[in-house]
Amino acid sequence: MGTTPQPAATTAANTAGRAALAVAMLAGFYLLAAAIILGLLGLDIALFAGLGHVSLGLLKIYALSAAVAYPVLRVVFLTRRPRDGAAGGLPVTREQQPELWARVDRIAALTGVRGPAEIRLVPDVNAGVREETRLLGLVPGPRHLVIGAPLLLGLSEGELDSVLAHEFGHYSNRDVRLAGVSVAGRTALLHTIGTLHRRADAHRAGAAAEIAAKDAKRLAKGKQASGEEAGGGVDRVLAGLFTQYAKLYFRVSEAVSRRQEYAADRAAATIAGRDATAAALRRIPVLDTAHGFYMERYATMGWDDGLLPPPGEVYGGLGRLLTDPERRKELAAIGLPETEADPYDSHPPIARRVAAVEALPADGRSAEGSGPALALLRDPERTLAALEHATLVPEAAGKERLDWPDLLQATGVRNARAAAQPVHRALTEAGCAPTLDALLDAVDAGRGFEIADRLPKSAEAAAATGRAAREFLRPALRTALSRTALLALAEAGLARWEFSWSAPAELRLPDGVAEALPAALGAAVTDTPDTAPLRALLAGAGLAAEAVPAAPLTDLRK
């Protein structure tokens, strides 16, 4: 993994050799399929020539040959495959985003290649290039660049330069055209293998149904089941054959792709600087982790309730998390992924790429000092809102937009209702209203443990009897009272979840409630329960008694 530049003639020869190898491997895939068909055809002709006439046995052999040849011909040569690289994301024009385009043009010029005809923003931690090529990628066409919005939110301008230079480094090495060959081969192989497996699964399901029907008839006649097992037929055998070729193709082509990645990293270091390139390589896996965490815990937390954050914040809120001091400390502590090299992966392990870049000679350029890449966008809030419109599913258009604190509160209430649902169900089954007052009245009437006994319980608790059973039910009743009381406070707006980018949401109770609540709950779950302390505590916090009276209860203590 040396750093000495190779002569131009050597580079050209390596590129030509890699292209020839990729084309040969792709041609070999089709030749393999053709060899199967022609081999079977030749065998059938030879058998007929040797026999001199058509016999029943020969017809069976022809039928078997057709059963093998047809799926190969149908799947490999006649099935249309979806075109790779379909448009997606938000296209941004030179007029809309002149600073971003100027940056891209500058990096393309420094790399010495033709720039893209189109730039699209996408919501993923990704940047990539696609070229509309012909003849398996050998004839060039318009180039399209995609830039992930999380990269703009999480990288500096210098780090983004290194990412762009890496992509254009593929252009300068003619890797994009070579990638067209590799991708064509990968797509063809994966499509063929997947289709054959699906055909095999359908064949197996049909055979299994036939076997089951036959076994049912045998059992009806007092006979034993046949014990026959359904298989995938010839499609499964063919899928296995092409899978072996695919492993060879992936191992060869991806080894080539890994060399291209190292070359593109060196090109990025030359243009953007060694330190900025290494910093970007270190940053992107961390950014990917942060993005996944943000989308799950923040952006979509109200999705099931028909809620979303304000326009632009579904993707843009990631920037707020990334700039939070505590989150920055957490992210800084994340190291590089420790993964072994996968011979079928087109990218080398990130740690090896970082090591290769950091082994380059110092160039005197620091990774520090450049501003955030988001500054390259004009009106980023509006742009990120437009990206939401372009990429979120249509269902998102009907969801209500709330500010982050209100979104958290609505989600917190939803979760509190879900937590209290078993209690409400137990109250209903006991003939009570599914309310806090009804639960308190039931406890005062001596029915608290009866309610608790209707809640989900462990096998050990279900098997317990007598005093032991009550001791299992006591904490369940305490939890039921706590959840129901907290839900009532939250629904009344007296308890709120405190929004934070630094830590999980924390429920803030009215003054004095958190300190007094344990004792009040304890009094309510004794053998002689007393809910007066809990009622007084909740009333003091501002929670009024329900206007609707609880269902009549029988005092079991009498």
C-alpha positions as CSV (number, residue, x, y, z in Angstrom):
1,M,0.0,0.0,0.0
2,G,2.8,2.3,-1.0
3,T,2.4,6.1,-1.6
4,T,4.8,6.4,-4.5
5,P,2.8,7.6,-7.6
6,Q,2.8,5.2,-10.5
7,P,3.8,6.2,-14.0
8,A,0.9,7.2,-16.3
9,A,1.7,4.3,-18.6
10,T,1.5,1.9,-15.7
11,T,-1.8,3.4,-14.5
12,A,-3.3,3.2,-18.0
13,A,-2.2,-0.4,-18.4
14,N,-3.7,-1.3,-15.0
15,T,-7.0,0.4,-15.8
16,A,-7.1,-1.4,-19.2
17,G,-6.3,-4.7,-17.5
18,R,-9.0,-4.2,-14.9
19,A,-11.6,-3.3,-17.5
20,A,-10.7,-6.4,-19.6
21,L,-10.9,-8.6,-16.5
22,A,-14.3,-7.2,-15.5
23,V,-15.7,-7.6,-19.1
24,A,-14.3,-11.1,-19.3
25,M,-15.9,-12.1,-16.0
26,L,-19.2,-10.6,-17.1
27,A,-19.0,-12.3,-20.5
28,G,-18.1,-15.6,-18.6
29,F,-21.4,-15.4,-16.8
30,Y,-23.4,-15.3,-20.0
31,L,-21.1,-17.9,-21.6
32,L,-21.8,-20.2,-18.6
33,A,-25.5,-19.9,-19.2
34,A,-25.1,-20.4,-22.9
35,A,-22.9,-23.4,-22.4
36,I,-25.6,-25.1,-20.3
37,I,-28.2,-24.6,-23.0
38,L,-26.0,-25.5,-25.9
39,G,-24.5,-28.5,-24.0
40,L,-28.0,-29.9,-23.4
41,L,-29.0,-29.2,-27.0
42,G,-25.8,-30.9,-28.3
43,L,-26.4,-33.9,-26.0
44,D,-30.0,-34.3,-27.3
45,I,-28.8,-34.1,-30.9
46,A,-26.1,-36.7,-30.3
47,L,-28.5,-39.1,-28.6
48,F,-30.9,-38.8,-31.5
49,A,-28.1,-39.4,-34.0
50,G,-26.9,-42.4,-32.1
51,L,-30.3,-43.9,-31.7
52,G,-31.6,-43.2,-35.2
53,H,-35.2,-42.7,-34.1
54,V,-37.4,-41.1,-31.5
55,S,-38.3,-43.3,-28.6
56,L,-40.2,-42.9,-25.3
57,G,-36.9,-42.8,-23.4
58,L,-35.5,-40.2,-25.7
59,L,-38.6,-38.0,-25.2
60,K,-38.1,-38.2,-21.5
61,I,-34.5,-37.1,-21.9
62,Y,-35.7,-34.2,-24.1
63,A,-38.3,-33.2,-21.5
64,L,-35.6,-33.2,-18.8
65,S,-33.3,-31.1,-21.0
66,A,-36.1,-28.6,-21.6
67,A,-36.7,-28.5,-17.8
68,V,-33.1,-27.5,-17.3
69,A,-32.6,-25.3,-20.3
70,Y,-35.8,-23.3,-20.0
71,P,-35.2,-21.6,-16.6
72,V,-31.7,-20.6,-17.8
73,L,-32.9,-19.2,-21.0
74,R,-35.9,-17.5,-19.3
75,V,-34.1,-16.0,-16.3
76,V,-30.7,-15.1,-17.8
77,F,-31.5,-14.0,-21.3
78,L,-35.2,-13.1,-21.5
79,T,-36.1,-11.4,-18.2
80,R,-35.9,-7.6,-18.1
81,R,-33.9,-6.4,-15.2
82,P,-34.6,-3.0,-13.5
83,R,-32.2,-0.3,-14.5
84,D,-29.7,0.6,-11.8
85,G,-29.3,4.1,-10.5
86,A,-32.8,5.4,-10.7
87,A,-33.2,9.1,-9.8
88,G,-34.1,10.0,-6.3
89,G,-33.7,12.7,-3.8
90,L,-33.9,16.4,-4.4
91,P,-32.3,17.9,-7.6
92,V,-30.6,21.3,-6.9
93,T,-29.8,23.6,-9.8
94,R,-26.9,26.0,-10.2
95,E,-29.4,28.9,-9.8
96,Q,-30.7,27.4,-6.6
97,Q,-27.4,26.5,-5.0
98,P,-24.6,28.4,-6.7
99,E,-22.1,28.0,-3.8
100,L,-22.5,24.2,-3.7
101,W,-22.2,23.9,-7.4
102,A,-19.1,26.2,-7.4
103,R,-17.5,23.9,-4.8
104,V,-18.3,20.8,-6.8
105,D,-16.9,22.5,-10.0
106,R,-13.8,23.5,-8.2
107,I,-13.1,19.9,-7.0
108,A,-13.8,18.5,-10.4
109,A,-11.4,20.9,-12.0
110,L,-8.7,20.2,-9.4
111,T,-9.1,16.5,-10.2
112,G,-9.0,17.1,-13.9
113,V,-12.3,15.5,-14.8
114,R,-15.6,16.5,-16.3
115,G,-18.0,17.5,-13.6
116,P,-21.6,16.2,-13.1
117,A,-24.6,17.3,-15.1
118,E,-26.8,17.0,-12.0
119,I,-26.5,17.2,-8.3
120,R,-29.1,15.6,-6.0
121,L,-29.4,15.8,-2.3
122,V,-30.4,12.6,-0.5
123,P,-31.3,11.9,3.1
124,D,-28.7,9.2,3.7
125,V,-25.1,9.4,5.0
126,N,-23.8,8.9,1.5
127,A,-22.2,10.5,-1.5
128,G,-21.9,8.8,-4.8
129,V,-21.6,9.2,-8.5
130,R,-23.5,7.6,-11.3
131,E,-22.8,7.8,-15.0
132,E,-25.2,7.0,-17.8
133,T,-23.0,4.7,-19.8
134,R,-23.5,2.4,-22.7
135,L,-22.0,-0.9,-23.8
136,L,-21.5,-2.2,-20.2
137,G,-20.0,1.1,-19.0
138,L,-17.4,1.4,-21.8
139,V,-19.0,4.4,-23.5
140,P,-19.3,7.4,-21.2
141,G,-22.4,9.6,-20.7
142,P,-23.8,12.3,-18.3
143,R,-22.7,12.1,-14.7
144,H,-24.9,12.5,-11.7
145,L,-23.6,13.3,-8.2
146,V,-25.6,12.6,-5.0
147,I,-24.7,14.2,-1.7
148,G,-26.3,13.1,1.6
149,A,-27.8,15.9,3.7
150,P,-26.3,14.4,6.8
151,L,-22.8,15.0,5.3
152,L,-23.6,18.7,4.9
153,L,-24.9,18.7,8.5
154,G,-22.0,16.8,10.0
155,L,-18.9,17.6,8.0
156,S,-16.8,20.7,7.6
157,E,-16.2,22.2,4.2
158,G,-12.7,20.7,4.1
159,E,-14.0,17.2,5.0
160,L,-16.8,17.5,2.3
161,D,-14.1,18.5,-0.2
162,S,-12.3,15.2,0.5
163,V,-15.5,13.3,0.0
164,L,-16.1,15.0,-3.3
165,A,-12.5,14.6,-4.3
166,H,-12.8,10.9,-3.5
167,E,-15.8,10.5,-5.9
168,F,-14.1,12.5,-8.6
169,G,-10.9,10.5,-8.0
170,H,-13.0,7.5,-9.4
171,Y,-13.7,9.6,-12.4
172,S,-10.0,10.4,-13.0
173,N,-9.1,6.7,-12.8
174,R,-11.9,5.8,-15.2
175,D,-13.3,3.8,-12.3
176,V,-16.9,5.0,-13.0
177,R,-16.9,3.3,-16.3
178,L,-15.3,0.2,-14.9
179,A,-17.8,0.3,-12.1
180,G,-20.5,0.2,-14.7
181,V,-19.1,-3.2,-15.9
182,S,-18.8,-4.5,-12.3
183,V,-22.3,-3.3,-11.4
184,A,-23.8,-4.8,-14.5
185,G,-22.2,-8.2,-13.7
186,R,-23.3,-8.0,-10.0
187,T,-26.8,-7.0,-10.9
188,A,-27.1,-9.8,-13.5
189,L,-25.8,-12.5,-11.2
190,L,-27.9,-11.4,-8.2
191,H,-31.0,-11.2,-10.3
192,T,-30.4,-14.6,-11.8
193,I,-29.7,-16.3,-8.5
194,G,-32.6,-14.5,-6.7
195,T,-35.1,-15.4,-9.5
196,L,-34.0,-19.1,-9.5
197,H,-34.4,-19.3,-5.8
198,R,-37.9,-17.8,-6.0
199,R,-38.8,-20.3,-8.7
200,A,-37.4,-23.1,-6.5
201,D,-39.4,-21.8,-3.5
202,A,-42.6,-21.8,-5.6
203,H,-41.8,-25.3,-6.9
204,R,-41.1,-26.5,-3.3
205,A,-44.4,-25.0,-2.0
206,G,-46.4,-26.7,-4.8
207,A,-44.7,-30.0,-4.3
208,A,-45.3,-29.7,-0.5
209,A,-49.0,-29.1,-1.1
210,E,-49.2,-32.2,-3.4
211,I,-47.3,-34.4,-0.8
212,A,-49.6,-33.1,2.0
213,A,-52.7,-34.0,-0.1
214,K,-51.4,-37.5,-0.9
215,D,-50.5,-38.0,2.8
216,A,-53.9,-37.0,3.9
217,K,-55.4,-39.6,1.6
218,R,-53.0,-42.2,2.9
219,L,-53.9,-41.4,6.5
220,A,-57.6,-41.5,5.7
221,K,-57.0,-45.1,4.5
222,G,-55.2,-46.0,7.6
223,K,-51.8,-45.9,6.0
224,Q,-48.7,-44.1,7.2
225,A,-47.5,-40.8,5.7
226,S,-45.0,-41.2,2.9
227,G,-42.3,-39.2,4.6
228,E,-41.5,-37.6,1.3
229,E,-40.0,-34.1,1.4
230,A,-40.4,-31.4,-1.2
231,G,-37.4,-30.0,-2.9
232,G,-36.6,-27.0,-5.0
233,G,-36.2,-28.9,-8.3
234,V,-33.8,-28.0,-11.0
235,D,-34.1,-24.3,-10.2
236,R,-32.4,-24.9,-6.9
237,V,-29.6,-26.8,-8.5
238,L,-29.1,-24.0,-11.1
239,A,-29.1,-21.4,-8.4
240,G,-26.3,-23.2,-6.6
241,L,-24.3,-23.4,-9.8
242,F,-24.6,-19.7,-10.5
243,T,-23.9,-18.9,-6.8
244,Q,-20.5,-20.6,-7.1
245,Y,-19.7,-18.4,-10.1
246,A,-21.0,-15.3,-8.3
247,K,-18.6,-16.0,-5.4
248,L,-15.7,-16.1,-7.9
249,Y,-16.9,-13.0,-9.7
250,F,-17.4,-11.0,-6.5
251,R,-14.0,-12.0,-5.1
252,V,-12.2,-10.9,-8.3
253,S,-14.2,-7.7,-9.0
254,E,-14.4,-6.5,-5.4
255,A,-10.6,-6.9,-5.0
256,V,-10.4,-4.6,-8.0
257,S,-12.9,-2.2,-6.4
258,R,-10.9,-2.1,-3.2
259,R,-7.8,-1.0,-5.1
260,Q,-9.9,1.7,-6.6
261,E,-11.0,2.9,-3.2
262,Y,-7.4,3.3,-2.0
263,A,-6.6,5.2,-5.2
264,A,-9.6,7.5,-4.8
265,D,-8.5,8.2,-1.1
266,R,-5.1,9.2,-2.3
267,A,-6.6,11.5,-4.9
268,A,-8.8,13.1,-2.1
269,A,-5.7,13.6,0.1
270,T,-3.9,15.3,-2.7
271,I,-6.7,17.8,-3.3
272,A,-8.3,18.3,0.1
273,G,-5.3,17.5,2.3
274,R,-4.2,14.4,4.2
275,D,-5.7,15.4,7.5
276,A,-9.1,16.5,6.2
277,T,-9.4,13.2,4.3
278,A,-8.5,11.1,7.3
279,A,-10.9,13.2,9.5
280,A,-13.7,12.7,7.0
281,L,-13.1,8.9,6.9
282,R,-13.2,8.8,10.7
283,R,-16.2,11.1,10.9
284,I,-18.5,9.3,8.4
285,P,-19.0,6.1,10.4
286,V,-19.7,8.1,13.5
287,L,-22.1,10.3,11.5
288,D,-23.9,7.2,10.3
289,T,-24.4,6.0,13.8
290,A,-25.6,9.4,15.0
291,H,-28.0,9.6,12.0
292,G,-29.6,6.2,12.7
293,F,-30.0,7.1,16.4
294,Y,-31.5,10.5,15.6
295,M,-34.0,9.2,13.1
296,E,-35.2,6.5,15.5
297,R,-35.2,8.4,18.7
298,Y,-36.1,11.9,17.6
299,A,-37.3,12.4,14.0
300,T,-39.9,9.6,13.9
301,M,-40.8,9.4,17.6
302,G,-44.4,10.7,16.9
303,W,-44.9,8.9,13.6
304,D,-47.4,6.4,14.9
305,D,-49.4,9.3,16.4
306,G,-49.5,11.1,13.1
307,L,-46.9,13.6,14.2
308,L,-43.7,15.0,12.8
309,P,-41.2,17.7,13.8
310,P,-41.5,21.1,12.0
311,P,-40.7,21.3,8.3
312,G,-37.0,20.9,7.6
313,E,-36.4,19.4,11.0
314,V,-37.0,15.7,10.0
315,Y,-33.5,15.8,8.5
316,G,-32.2,19.1,9.8
317,G,-32.7,18.3,13.5
318,L,-29.6,16.0,13.2
319,G,-27.5,19.2,13.1
320,R,-28.9,20.1,16.6
321,L,-28.0,16.8,18.0
322,L,-24.5,16.9,16.5
323,T,-23.8,20.3,18.0
324,D,-25.0,19.4,21.5
325,P,-21.9,19.5,23.8
326,E,-22.8,16.2,25.6
327,R,-23.6,14.4,22.4
328,R,-20.3,15.7,20.9
329,K,-18.5,14.0,23.7
330,E,-20.3,10.7,23.2
331,L,-19.6,10.8,19.5
332,A,-16.0,11.7,19.9
333,A,-15.6,8.5,22.0
334,I,-16.7,6.3,19.2
335,G,-13.8,4.6,17.5
336,L,-13.5,3.1,14.0
337,P,-15.5,-0.1,13.4
338,E,-13.4,-3.1,14.0
339,T,-14.2,-5.4,11.2
340,E,-12.3,-8.0,9.3
341,A,-11.7,-7.6,5.6
342,D,-14.6,-9.2,3.6
343,P,-13.3,-10.6,0.3
344,Y,-16.7,-9.9,-1.3
345,D,-17.0,-6.2,0.0
346,S,-16.2,-3.5,-2.6
347,H,-14.8,-1.3,0.2
348,P,-11.8,-2.1,2.4
349,P,-12.3,-1.8,6.1
350,I,-12.5,1.8,7.1
351,A,-9.7,1.4,9.6
352,R,-7.3,0.3,6.8
353,R,-8.3,3.2,4.6
354,V,-7.7,5.7,7.5
355,A,-4.3,4.1,8.2
356,A,-3.3,4.3,4.5
357,V,-4.2,8.0,4.3
358,E,-2.5,8.8,7.6
359,A,0.6,7.1,6.3
360,L,0.9,9.6,3.5
361,P,3.5,12.4,3.9
362,A,2.4,15.4,5.9
363,D,1.3,18.2,3.5
364,G,1.1,21.1,6.0
365,R,-2.7,21.4,5.6
366,S,-4.8,21.1,8.8
367,A,-8.3,19.6,9.1
368,E,-9.3,22.5,11.3
369,G,-10.3,26.0,10.3
370,S,-13.0,25.4,7.6
371,G,-16.6,26.2,8.3
372,P,-19.6,23.7,8.4
373,A,-20.5,22.3,5.0
374,L,-24.1,23.3,5.6
375,A,-23.0,26.9,4.9
376,L,-22.7,25.9,1.2
377,L,-26.5,25.7,1.0
378,R,-28.6,28.8,0.5
379,D,-31.6,28.8,2.8
380,P,-30.8,25.4,4.3
381,E,-34.1,25.2,6.2
382,R,-36.2,25.6,3.1
383,T,-33.9,23.2,1.2
384,L,-34.2,20.5,3.9
385,A,-37.9,21.0,3.9
386,A,-38.0,20.5,0.2
387,L,-35.9,17.3,0.7
388,E,-38.5,16.0,3.0
389,H,-41.2,16.6,0.5
390,A,-39.2,14.8,-2.2
391,T,-38.2,11.8,-0.1
392,L,-40.7,11.1,2.7
393,V,-43.5,8.6,1.9
394,P,-46.8,10.2,0.8
395,E,-48.3,9.4,4.2
396,A,-46.0,12.1,5.8
397,A,-48.0,14.9,4.1
398,G,-51.0,14.2,6.3
399,K,-49.1,14.3,9.6
400,E,-49.3,17.2,12.0
401,R,-46.1,19.2,12.6
402,L,-45.2,20.1,16.2
403,D,-42.2,21.8,17.8
404,W,-39.8,19.4,19.5
405,P,-41.1,19.9,23.1
406,D,-44.8,19.5,22.1
407,L,-43.9,16.5,19.9
408,L,-42.1,14.9,22.9
409,Q,-45.1,15.6,25.2
410,A,-47.6,14.0,22.7
411,T,-45.3,11.0,22.3
412,G,-44.8,10.7,26.1
413,V,-48.6,10.7,26.7
414,R,-49.0,8.1,24.0
415,N,-46.4,5.9,25.7
416,A,-48.0,6.5,29.1
417,R,-51.4,5.4,27.8
418,A,-49.8,2.2,26.4
419,A,-48.2,1.5,29.7
420,A,-51.5,2.0,31.6
421,Q,-53.5,-0.1,29.1
422,P,-53.2,-3.4,31.0
423,V,-54.5,-1.6,34.1
424,H,-57.5,-0.1,32.2
425,R,-58.2,-3.5,30.8
426,A,-58.1,-5.1,34.2
427,L,-60.5,-2.5,35.6
428,T,-62.9,-3.0,32.7
429,E,-62.9,-6.8,33.3
430,A,-63.6,-6.2,36.9
431,G,-66.7,-4.1,36.0
432,C,-65.0,-0.7,36.8
433,A,-64.4,2.4,34.7
434,P,-60.9,2.5,33.3
435,T,-60.0,5.6,35.3
436,L,-57.7,6.6,38.1
437,D,-60.6,7.4,40.4
438,A,-62.1,4.0,39.7
439,L,-58.8,2.3,40.6
440,L,-58.5,4.3,43.8
441,D,-62.1,3.5,44.8
442,A,-61.4,-0.2,44.1
443,V,-58.3,-0.1,46.3
444,D,-60.3,1.5,49.1
445,A,-63.0,-1.1,48.7
446,G,-60.4,-3.9,49.2
447,R,-60.4,-4.9,45.5
448,G,-56.9,-3.7,44.7
449,F,-55.3,-7.2,44.7
450,E,-58.3,-8.5,42.7
451,I,-57.4,-5.8,40.0
452,A,-53.7,-6.7,40.2
453,D,-54.5,-10.4,39.8
454,R,-56.0,-9.6,36.4
455,L,-52.7,-8.0,35.2
456,P,-50.1,-10.0,33.2
457,K,-47.9,-12.0,35.5
458,S,-45.0,-14.3,35.5
459,A,-45.4,-18.1,35.7
460,E,-44.1,-18.1,39.2
461,A,-46.6,-15.4,40.3
462,A,-49.4,-17.3,38.6
463,A,-48.6,-20.5,40.4
464,A,-48.3,-18.8,43.9
465,T,-51.1,-19.1,46.4
466,G,-52.1,-17.5,49.7
467,R,-49.7,-15.0,51.2
468,A,-47.1,-15.6,48.6
469,A,-49.6,-14.7,45.9
470,R,-50.4,-11.4,47.6
471,E,-46.7,-10.5,47.8
472,F,-46.4,-11.1,44.1
473,L,-49.4,-8.9,43.5
474,R,-48.3,-6.0,45.8
475,P,-45.6,-4.6,43.5
476,A,-47.9,-5.1,40.5
477,L,-50.6,-3.1,42.2
478,R,-48.1,-0.4,43.1
479,T,-47.0,-0.1,39.5
480,A,-50.6,0.0,38.3
481,L,-51.3,2.9,40.6
482,S,-48.1,4.7,39.6
483,R,-48.7,4.4,35.9
484,T,-52.3,5.5,36.1
485,A,-51.5,8.5,38.3
486,L,-48.7,9.6,36.1
487,L,-50.9,9.3,33.0
488,A,-53.6,11.4,34.7
489,L,-51.0,14.1,35.5
490,A,-49.6,14.0,32.0
491,E,-53.0,14.2,30.3
492,A,-53.9,17.2,32.5
493,G,-50.7,18.9,31.5
494,L,-49.4,18.8,35.1
495,A,-46.5,16.5,34.2
496,R,-44.3,17.1,31.2
497,W,-41.4,15.3,29.6
498,E,-38.4,17.6,29.4
499,F,-36.9,17.7,25.9
500,S,-33.1,17.4,25.6
501,W,-30.6,16.7,22.8
502,S,-28.2,15.5,25.5
503,A,-30.1,12.7,27.3
504,P,-33.2,10.6,27.2
505,A,-36.4,12.5,28.0
506,E,-37.2,12.9,31.7
507,L,-40.7,13.3,33.2
508,R,-41.0,16.4,35.3
509,L,-43.7,16.2,38.0
510,P,-45.3,19.0,39.9
511,D,-43.3,20.3,42.9
512,G,-43.1,17.8,45.7
513,V,-44.9,15.0,43.9
514,A,-41.7,13.0,43.1
515,E,-40.6,13.1,46.7
516,A,-43.9,12.2,48.3
517,L,-45.2,9.7,45.7
518,P,-43.3,6.6,47.0
519,A,-44.8,6.9,50.5
520,A,-48.3,7.6,49.1
521,L,-48.1,4.5,46.9
522,G,-46.8,2.4,49.7
523,A,-49.8,3.4,51.9
524,A,-52.2,2.3,49.1
525,V,-50.8,-1.2,48.7
526,T,-50.7,-2.3,52.3
527,D,-53.0,-5.1,53.6
528,T,-55.2,-2.3,55.0
529,P,-54.9,0.1,52.0
530,D,-55.3,3.9,52.5
531,T,-55.4,6.0,49.3
532,A,-56.0,9.3,51.2
533,P,-52.3,10.3,51.0
534,L,-52.2,9.6,47.2
535,R,-55.5,11.4,46.6
536,A,-54.3,14.4,48.6
537,L,-51.0,14.5,46.8
538,L,-52.6,14.5,43.4
539,A,-55.2,17.0,44.4
540,G,-52.4,19.3,45.8
541,A,-50.7,19.0,42.4
542,G,-53.8,20.4,40.7
543,L,-55.4,17.2,39.6
544,A,-59.2,17.5,40.1
545,A,-61.3,14.5,41.0
546,E,-63.2,13.2,38.0
547,A,-66.7,14.5,37.5
548,V,-68.0,11.1,36.5
549,P,-68.4,8.8,39.5
550,A,-66.8,5.4,39.5
551,A,-68.8,2.3,39.0
552,P,-70.4,0.9,42.3
553,L,-68.0,-1.2,44.2
554,T,-68.5,-3.8,46.9
555,D,-66.4,-3.3,50.0
556,L,-64.8,-6.8,50.4
557,R,-63.4,-5.8,53.8
558,K,-66.8,-6.1,55.4
